[in-house]
Amino acid sequence: MMNISLNSEQEKFIQSQIAKGKYANIQQVIDSALKLLEKQEAIPAQLEEKLNYQFDELAGTWNEADEIEFLENTKPCREIEKNLWKSSQFY
């Protein structure tokens, strides 16, 4: 069993939730809070999975014209980067 300490604001919030009838007791409030925390923790992994799926989908639509367009559009950036490295004091 775990003991936790709450500050006065947290205690007031929990008591207000019980008084409003949203929860029957403190345990239900804590259970609900932990379920929300679990969902929040899962969101980054779900987003990464969704993005990877979308990237995989896009990869299948990439063609030579897209590659040429990409290289042309990013050429100025590559030139800037090359010049920055030339003028950099860092090696």
Buried (B, 14 or more C-beta within 10 A) or exposed (E): EEEEEEEEEEEEEBEEBBEEEEBEEBEBBBEEEEEEEEEEEEEEEEEEEEEEEEEEEEEEEEEEEEEEEEEEEEEEEEEEEEEEEEEEEEE
